[in-house]
């Protein structure tokens, strides 16, 4: 939704990483979240103002 110089969007972030656990084992970990972001148009382009309303969070370990 755009209102003048402000835009509110839903953005999904997904991150994959290889993580070493406390027991020394190494695992593939994928995390994901759907969040609401507020962006403001400035003279230098769009800038992120805030992030909130995080939902649909998930963490998956060693999925093939």
Buried (B, 14 or more C-beta within 10 A) or exposed (E): EEEEEEBBEEEEEEEEEEEEEEEEEEEEBBBBBBBBBEBEEEEEEEEEEEEEEEEEEEEEEEEE
